[in-house]
Amino acid sequence: MATPNPIQIQKYLSGIDYPASKDDIVSTAEQQGADGDVLDALKGIPDGEYDAPTAVSKAVSDED
């Protein structure tokens, strides 16, 4: 599976309020119609609070 790039991920997180929990991030992406790769990547990030889009992107890129 290819890791989605940060731009793909952030497209599905528009309108989310930070800080946001992993659950909030995943559910927002689902509501925005994120595809399977994006959802899989977001479901793989560690549980916790993310204070900015860059924190989410970093967590996704650290999965590799």
Biopython code that builds the backbone (N, CA, C, O; Angstrom):
import numpy as np
from Bio.PDB.StructureBuilder import StructureBuilder

atoms = [
    (1, "MET", "N", (0.844, -1.192, 0.000)),
    (1, "MET", "CA", (0.000, 0.000, 0.000)),
    (1, "MET", "C", (0.882, 1.245, 0.000)),
    (1, "MET", "O", (1.824, 1.344, 0.786)),
    (2, "ALA", "N", (0.586, 2.160, -0.850)),
    (2, "ALA", "CA", (1.330, 3.411, -0.906)),
    (2, "ALA", "C", (0.828, 4.354, 0.190)),
    (2, "ALA", "O", (-0.376, 4.483, 0.414)),
    (3, "THR", "N", (1.765, 5.002, 0.859)),
    (3, "THR", "CA", (1.379, 5.988, 1.866)),
    (3, "THR", "C", (0.893, 7.240, 1.153)),
    (3, "THR", "O", (1.603, 7.784, 0.306)),
    (4, "PRO", "N", (-0.306, 7.703, 1.484)),
    (4, "PRO", "CA", (-0.798, 8.924, 0.829)),
    (4, "PRO", "C", (0.061, 10.121, 1.219)),
    (4, "PRO", "O", (0.605, 10.173, 2.322)),
    (5, "ASN", "N", (0.177, 11.076, 0.311)),
    (5, "ASN", "CA", (0.977, 12.249, 0.642)),
    (5, "ASN", "C", (0.164, 13.204, 1.514)),
    (5, "ASN", "O", (-1.062, 13.109, 1.579)),
    (6, "PRO", "N", (0.864, 14.132, 2.189)),
    (6, "PRO", "CA", (0.173, 15.035, 3.125)),
    (6, "PRO", "C", (-0.951, 15.846, 2.487)),
    (6, "PRO", "O", (-1.945, 16.143, 3.150)),
    (7, "ILE", "N", (-0.815, 16.203, 1.227)),
    (7, "ILE", "CA", (-1.851, 16.990, 0.564)),
    (7, "ILE", "C", (-3.124, 16.161, 0.416)),
    (7, "ILE", "O", (-4.226, 16.668, 0.623)),
    (8, "GLN", "N", (-2.971, 14.876, 0.056)),
    (8, "GLN", "CA", (-4.137, 13.986, -0.046)),
    (8, "GLN", "C", (-4.844, 13.881, 1.305)),
    (8, "GLN", "O", (-6.071, 13.947, 1.382)),
    (9, "ILE", "N", (-4.061, 13.720, 2.358)),
    (9, "ILE", "CA", (-4.631, 13.548, 3.697)),
    (9, "ILE", "C", (-5.350, 14.818, 4.137)),
    (9, "ILE", "O", (-6.486, 14.752, 4.607)),
    (10, "GLN", "N", (-4.707, 15.964, 3.992)),
    (10, "GLN", "CA", (-5.290, 17.212, 4.477)),
    (10, "GLN", "C", (-6.562, 17.581, 3.723)),
    (10, "GLN", "O", (-7.432, 18.268, 4.260)),
    (11, "LYS", "N", (-6.668, 17.125, 2.478)),
    (11, "LYS", "CA", (-7.880, 17.386, 1.695)),
    (11, "LYS", "C", (-9.113, 16.849, 2.420)),
    (11, "LYS", "O", (-10.192, 17.437, 2.343)),
    (12, "TYR", "N", (-8.945, 15.732, 3.125)),
    (12, "TYR", "CA", (-10.069, 15.103, 3.815)),
    (12, "TYR", "C", (-10.224, 15.570, 5.258)),
    (12, "TYR", "O", (-11.130, 15.124, 5.963)),
    (13, "LEU", "N", (-9.344, 16.465, 5.698)),
    (13, "LEU", "CA", (-9.423, 16.964, 7.072)),
    (13, "LEU", "C", (-9.807, 18.437, 7.117)),
    (13, "LEU", "O", (-9.676, 19.082, 8.158)),
    (14, "SER", "N", (-10.276, 18.967, 6.010)),
    (14, "SER", "CA", (-10.657, 20.378, 6.008)),
    (14, "SER", "C", (-11.807, 20.610, 6.974)),
    (14, "SER", "O", (-12.759, 19.830, 7.019)),
    (15, "GLY", "N", (-11.715, 21.670, 7.736)),
    (15, "GLY", "CA", (-12.769, 22.024, 8.664)),
    (15, "GLY", "C", (-12.628, 21.402, 10.039)),
    (15, "GLY", "O", (-13.415, 21.714, 10.932)),
    (16, "ILE", "N", (-11.646, 20.530, 10.236)),
    (16, "ILE", "CA", (-11.475, 19.916, 11.556)),
    (16, "ILE", "C", (-10.861, 20.948, 12.505)),
    (16, "ILE", "O", (-10.025, 21.760, 12.108)),
    (17, "ASP", "N", (-11.289, 20.898, 13.749)),
    (17, "ASP", "CA", (-10.737, 21.804, 14.761)),
    (17, "ASP", "C", (-9.617, 21.105, 15.510)),
    (17, "ASP", "O", (-9.793, 20.000, 16.024)),
    (18, "TYR", "N", (-8.468, 21.756, 15.568)),
    (18, "TYR", "CA", (-7.332, 21.227, 16.335)),
    (18, "TYR", "C", (-7.290, 21.909, 17.684)),
    (18, "TYR", "O", (-7.679, 23.074, 17.772)),
    (19, "PRO", "N", (-6.839, 21.247, 18.748)),
    (19, "PRO", "CA", (-6.355, 19.866, 18.729)),
    (19, "PRO", "C", (-7.475, 18.867, 18.479)),
    (19, "PRO", "O", (-8.626, 19.085, 18.857)),
    (20, "ALA", "N", (-7.106, 17.764, 17.831)),
    (20, "ALA", "CA", (-8.082, 16.732, 17.490)),
    (20, "ALA", "C", (-7.519, 15.367, 17.877)),
    (20, "ALA", "O", (-6.321, 15.115, 17.751)),
    (21, "SER", "N", (-8.395, 14.502, 18.345)),
    (21, "SER", "CA", (-7.967, 13.146, 18.689)),
    (21, "SER", "C", (-7.889, 12.303, 17.423)),
    (21, "SER", "O", (-8.425, 12.673, 16.378)),
    (22, "LYS", "N", (-7.216, 11.172, 17.536)),
    (22, "LYS", "CA", (-7.144, 10.239, 16.407)),
    (22, "LYS", "C", (-8.543, 9.872, 15.940)),
    (22, "LYS", "O", (-8.802, 9.833, 14.737)),
    (23, "ASP", "N", (-9.458, 9.599, 16.882)),
    (23, "ASP", "CA", (-10.831, 9.221, 16.514)),
    (23, "ASP", "C", (-11.519, 10.334, 15.729)),
    (23, "ASP", "O", (-12.207, 10.068, 14.744)),
    (24, "ASP", "N", (-11.332, 11.588, 16.169)),
    (24, "ASP", "CA", (-11.918, 12.723, 15.445)),
    (24, "ASP", "C", (-11.350, 12.827, 14.033)),
    (24, "ASP", "O", (-12.078, 13.099, 13.077)),
    (25, "ILE", "N", (-10.060, 12.611, 13.917)),
    (25, "ILE", "CA", (-9.392, 12.714, 12.617)),
    (25, "ILE", "C", (-9.924, 11.641, 11.668)),
    (25, "ILE", "O", (-10.257, 11.934, 10.519)),
    (26, "VAL", "N", (-10.002, 10.401, 12.148)),
    (26, "VAL", "CA", (-10.487, 9.301, 11.306)),
    (26, "VAL", "C", (-11.947, 9.526, 10.914)),
    (26, "VAL", "O", (-12.314, 9.339, 9.755)),
    (27, "SER", "N", (-12.785, 9.931, 11.885)),
    (27, "SER", "CA", (-14.202, 10.107, 11.553)),
    (27, "SER", "C", (-14.410, 11.289, 10.607)),
    (27, "SER", "O", (-15.279, 11.231, 9.737)),
    (28, "THR", "N", (-13.637, 12.344, 10.759)),
    (28, "THR", "CA", (-13.738, 13.479, 9.827)),
    (28, "THR", "C", (-13.361, 13.039, 8.418)),
    (28, "THR", "O", (-14.047, 13.380, 7.454)),
    (29, "ALA", "N", (-12.285, 12.291, 8.296)),
    (29, "ALA", "CA", (-11.860, 11.813, 6.977)),
    (29, "ALA", "C", (-12.930, 10.923, 6.359)),
    (29, "ALA", "O", (-13.196, 11.015, 5.160)),
    (30, "GLU", "N", (-13.551, 10.059, 7.171)),
    (30, "GLU", "CA", (-14.627, 9.196, 6.655)),
    (30, "GLU", "C", (-15.798, 10.040, 6.155)),
    (30, "GLU", "O", (-16.349, 9.768, 5.089)),
    (31, "GLN", "N", (-16.175, 11.058, 6.916)),
    (31, "GLN", "CA", (-17.290, 11.919, 6.522)),
    (31, "GLN", "C", (-16.977, 12.694, 5.249)),
    (31, "GLN", "O", (-17.880, 13.023, 4.480)),
    (32, "GLN", "N", (-15.700, 12.987, 5.027)),
    (32, "GLN", "CA", (-15.292, 13.746, 3.842)),
    (32, "GLN", "C", (-15.096, 12.843, 2.625)),
    (32, "GLN", "O", (-14.762, 13.322, 1.541)),
    (33, "GLY", "N", (-15.303, 11.533, 2.807)),
    (33, "GLY", "CA", (-15.203, 10.610, 1.677)),
    (33, "GLY", "C", (-13.798, 10.162, 1.348)),
    (33, "GLY", "O", (-13.494, 9.881, 0.189)),
    (34, "ALA", "N", (-12.932, 10.089, 2.351)),
    (34, "ALA", "CA", (-11.546, 9.669, 2.112)),
    (34, "ALA", "C", (-11.499, 8.258, 1.548)),
    (34, "ALA", "O", (-12.332, 7.413, 1.875)),
    (35, "ASP", "N", (-10.508, 8.018, 0.693)),
    (35, "ASP", "CA", (-10.372, 6.683, 0.105)),
    (35, "ASP", "C", (-9.671, 5.734, 1.092)),
    (35, "ASP", "O", (-9.220, 6.151, 2.160)),
    (36, "GLY", "N", (-9.592, 4.481, 0.718)),
    (36, "GLY", "CA", (-9.070, 3.449, 1.605)),
    (36, "GLY", "C", (-7.649, 3.681, 2.066)),
    (36, "GLY", "O", (-7.340, 3.459, 3.236)),
    (37, "ASP", "N", (-6.762, 4.130, 1.163)),
    (37, "ASP", "CA", (-5.371, 4.350, 1.553)),
    (37, "ASP", "C", (-5.261, 5.437, 2.611)),
    (37, "ASP", "O", (-4.497, 5.305, 3.567)),
    (38, "VAL", "N", (-6.019, 6.505, 2.441)),
    (38, "VAL", "CA", (-5.986, 7.604, 3.414)),
    (38, "VAL", "C", (-6.532, 7.122, 4.756)),
    (38, "VAL", "O", (-5.928, 7.377, 5.798)),
    (39, "LEU", "N", (-7.663, 6.431, 4.738)),
    (39, "LEU", "CA", (-8.245, 5.933, 5.990)),
    (39, "LEU", "C", (-7.314, 4.941, 6.676)),
    (39, "LEU", "O", (-7.151, 4.989, 7.895)),
    (40, "ASP", "N", (-6.706, 4.049, 5.913)),
    (40, "ASP", "CA", (-5.772, 3.088, 6.506)),
    (40, "ASP", "C", (-4.595, 3.811, 7.152)),
    (40, "ASP", "O", (-4.157, 3.443, 8.243)),
    (41, "ALA", "N", (-4.088, 4.831, 6.482)),
    (41, "ALA", "CA", (-2.962, 5.587, 7.027)),
    (41, "ALA", "C", (-3.358, 6.290, 8.320)),
    (41, "ALA", "O", (-2.604, 6.276, 9.293)),
    (42, "LEU", "N", (-4.538, 6.904, 8.332)),
    (42, "LEU", "CA", (-4.982, 7.622, 9.528)),
    (42, "LEU", "C", (-5.298, 6.657, 10.672)),
    (42, "LEU", "O", (-5.055, 6.973, 11.837)),
    (43, "LYS", "N", (-5.834, 5.492, 10.343)),
    (43, "LYS", "CA", (-6.120, 4.508, 11.395)),
    (43, "LYS", "C", (-4.838, 3.950, 11.994)),
    (43, "LYS", "O", (-4.856, 3.402, 13.096)),
    (44, "GLY", "N", (-3.733, 4.084, 11.283)),
    (44, "GLY", "CA", (-2.460, 3.559, 11.760)),
    (44, "GLY", "C", (-1.662, 4.514, 12.618)),
    (44, "GLY", "O", (-0.629, 4.125, 13.164)),
    (45, "ILE", "N", (-2.110, 5.758, 12.754)),
    (45, "ILE", "CA", (-1.358, 6.706, 13.583)),
    (45, "ILE", "C", (-1.578, 6.387, 15.060)),
    (45, "ILE", "O", (-2.598, 5.805, 15.429)),
    (46, "PRO", "N", (-0.619, 6.769, 15.901)),
    (46, "PRO", "CA", (-0.790, 6.496, 17.336)),
    (46, "PRO", "C", (-1.983, 7.246, 17.924)),
    (46, "PRO", "O", (-2.331, 8.338, 17.473)),
    (47, "ASP", "N", (-2.604, 6.643, 18.939)),
    (47, "ASP", "CA", (-3.674, 7.331, 19.656)),
    (47, "ASP", "C", (-3.104, 8.572, 20.316)),
    (47, "ASP", "O", (-1.944, 8.590, 20.728)),
    (48, "GLY", "N", (-3.921, 9.603, 20.414)),
    (48, "GLY", "CA", (-3.478, 10.817, 21.082)),
    (48, "GLY", "C", (-4.097, 12.037, 20.457)),
    (48, "GLY", "O", (-4.925, 11.945, 19.552)),
    (49, "GLU", "N", (-3.682, 13.181, 20.954)),
    (49, "GLU", "CA", (-4.158, 14.466, 20.449)),
    (49, "GLU", "C", (-3.152, 15.018, 19.442)),
    (49, "GLU", "O", (-1.942, 14.954, 19.660)),
    (50, "TYR", "N", (-3.655, 15.547, 18.364)),
    (50, "TYR", "CA", (-2.828, 16.172, 17.334)),
    (50, "TYR", "C", (-3.192, 17.642, 17.291)),
    (50, "TYR", "O", (-4.364, 18.001, 17.178)),
    (51, "ASP", "N", (-2.171, 18.494, 17.381)),
    (51, "ASP", "CA", (-2.441, 19.929, 17.539)),
    (51, "ASP", "C", (-2.432, 20.713, 16.236)),
    (51, "ASP", "O", (-2.740, 21.905, 16.227)),
    (52, "ALA", "N", (-2.083, 20.056, 15.135)),
    (52, "ALA", "CA", (-2.020, 20.767, 13.854)),
    (52, "ALA", "C", (-1.966, 19.761, 12.712)),
    (52, "ALA", "O", (-1.626, 18.597, 12.923)),
    (53, "PRO", "N", (-2.301, 20.208, 11.500)),
    (53, "PRO", "CA", (-2.217, 19.305, 10.345)),
    (53, "PRO", "C", (-0.820, 18.709, 10.166)),
    (53, "PRO", "O", (-0.685, 17.558, 9.750)),
    (54, "THR", "N", (0.206, 19.477, 10.473)),
    (54, "THR", "CA", (1.570, 18.972, 10.310)),
    (54, "THR", "C", (1.843, 17.801, 11.250)),
    (54, "THR", "O", (2.601, 16.895, 10.904)),
    (55, "ALA", "N", (1.235, 17.810, 12.430)),
    (55, "ALA", "CA", (1.418, 16.705, 13.378)),
    (55, "ALA", "C", (0.798, 15.431, 12.828)),
    (55, "ALA", "O", (1.356, 14.347, 12.996)),
    (56, "VAL", "N", (-0.355, 15.551, 12.170)),
    (56, "VAL", "CA", (-1.003, 14.388, 11.558)),
    (56, "VAL", "C", (-0.130, 13.859, 10.415)),
    (56, "VAL", "O", (0.104, 12.655, 10.312)),
    (57, "SER", "N", (0.343, 14.754, 9.572)),
    (57, "SER", "CA", (1.185, 14.352, 8.445)),
    (57, "SER", "C", (2.456, 13.657, 8.924)),
    (57, "SER", "O", (2.884, 12.659, 8.345)),
    (58, "LYS", "N", (3.051, 14.191, 9.982)),
    (58, "LYS", "CA", (4.274, 13.583, 10.526)),
    (58, "LYS", "C", (3.973, 12.188, 11.064)),
    (58, "LYS", "O", (4.751, 11.261, 10.840)),
    (59, "ALA", "N", (2.869, 12.027, 11.761)),
    (59, "ALA", "CA", (2.503, 10.706, 12.316)),
    (59, "ALA", "C", (2.306, 9.692, 11.191)),
    (59, "ALA", "O", (2.717, 8.538, 11.314)),
    (60, "VAL", "N", (1.682, 10.120, 10.098)),
    (60, "VAL", "CA", (1.466, 9.216, 8.967)),
    (60, "VAL", "C", (2.797, 8.840, 8.339)),
    (60, "VAL", "O", (3.027, 7.666, 8.046)),
    (61, "SER", "N", (3.676, 9.806, 8.127)),
    (61, "SER", "CA", (4.944, 9.517, 7.472)),
    (61, "SER", "C", (5.870, 8.691, 8.362)),
    (61, "SER", "O", (6.747, 7.994, 7.851)),
    (62, "ASP", "N", (5.694, 8.756, 9.685)),
    (62, "ASP", "CA", (6.515, 7.966, 10.603)),
    (62, "ASP", "C", (6.112, 6.496, 10.642)),
    (62, "ASP", "O", (6.816, 5.681, 11.238)),
    (63, "GLU", "N", (4.989, 6.142, 10.015)),
    (63, "GLU", "CA", (4.534, 4.745, 10.026)),
    (63, "GLU", "C", (5.449, 3.828, 9.242)),
    (63, "GLU", "O", (5.566, 2.643, 9.554)),
    (64, "ASP", "N", (6.094, 4.369, 8.230)),
    (64, "ASP", "CA", (6.906, 3.531, 7.325)),
    (64, "ASP", "C", (8.061, 2.874, 8.030)),
    (64, "ASP", "O", (8.831, 2.144, 7.406)),
]
sb = StructureBuilder()
sb.init_structure("model")
sb.init_model(0)
sb.init_chain("A")
sb.init_seg("    ")
for serial, (resi, resn, name, xyz) in enumerate(atoms, 1):
    if name == "N":
        sb.init_residue(resn, " ", resi, " ")
    sb.init_atom(name, np.array(xyz, "f"), 0.0, 1.0, " ", f" {name:<3s}", serial, name[0])
structure = sb.get_structure()
